Amino acid sequence: MKSRFKQITSSFLALLVLTMCISPGFVAEAAALKVDITQDGEVVTTRLEVQEYGTIQLGYKVVSGEMPSGAYTDWTSDLPLLAGVDETGKVTGYDFS
């Protein structure tokens, strides 16, 4: 009885390890989409600064992969009192100091 239990447990654990090794490949395949943030058509690689009440227009470019149907862009600002962004990617600097 103990031997049979050990065999079943061993088989289950082997199957679990095999599943865990294979599943990251499926996730990596789904995450193959690469998107670059752009400003005036140029890829942004450094920090951008916006002057008080100034604006800059951001965009994005799909570098590799294909956008899934129904996908959309949601632009947000982590510091909305210093800079806001609208749904088109236009960033505006504020002065609430």
N, C-alpha and C positions, 0 to 999 in steps of 0.2 A: 504494500500500500504506500509506504513512504517512497519507495523507488518510483512508482508511477506518478506520484505528486511532484517529485523532483524533475521527472521528464517533462511533465506538462508545464511546470514553472520555467524550466530551461527553454523550452520551445517558445513560450510566450515572451520571455525576455529577449531571446534572439530575434523574434519577429518585431518587437518594439524597437530594438537597436537598429535593425535594418530599415524600418519605417522612418526613424529619426534621421538616418543618414541620407535617405532618398528625398525626403520632403523639402529640404532647403533648395534643392534643384528646381522644384516647381515654383517656389517663392521667387527665386532669382529670375526665372523666366518671366514671371508676371511683372517683376520690377525692372525690366529691361528698358523702360522708357526713360530717356534722358532729356531734360529740359534746361535750357540756359536762359537766364534773365538778361534782357537787353535794354539799352538806352540809345535811342537814335540809330538802331540797327547794329550797334556794337555790343559785344558780350561784356557784361559787368563782372569784373574779377576783383575789384577793390571796393572799399567802403565809399559810398556816395554821401555828399553833404548838400543840404538844401538851405539856402539863405532864408531869412525871415520873410514870409509871404511870397517867397519864390516857388517855382514849380519845376518839376522834371517829369517827363513821361517815360514810364517803364513799359516793357513788353516782354514777350517770351518767344523762344524759338525751339521747336522740337528738333533735337539733334539726332537722336536715334530712337527707333521704335515707332509705334503708331498710337496716336491718341485714341483711347477707347470711345465708342459712340456714347454720347450723352455726357462726356467729360466737360468740365468748365473750370475757369480760373477764379479764385476767390482772393482778392488782394486785401490784406489787412495791415494795420500798423500796431506794433507793440507799444508804442508811446504816442497815443492819439492826441495828447496835449501839446506835443512838440512837432509832430508831423502827422498829417492825415493822408489817406489814399482813397480814391474813389474806385468804382467798379471797373474803370477802364485802365487803371494803373497809373493815373496822374497823382503824383505826390506833391503836397503843398506843405510848406513849413509854416509853423505858427510861433507866436511868442506869448506864452502864458506864464512867464516868470514873475 
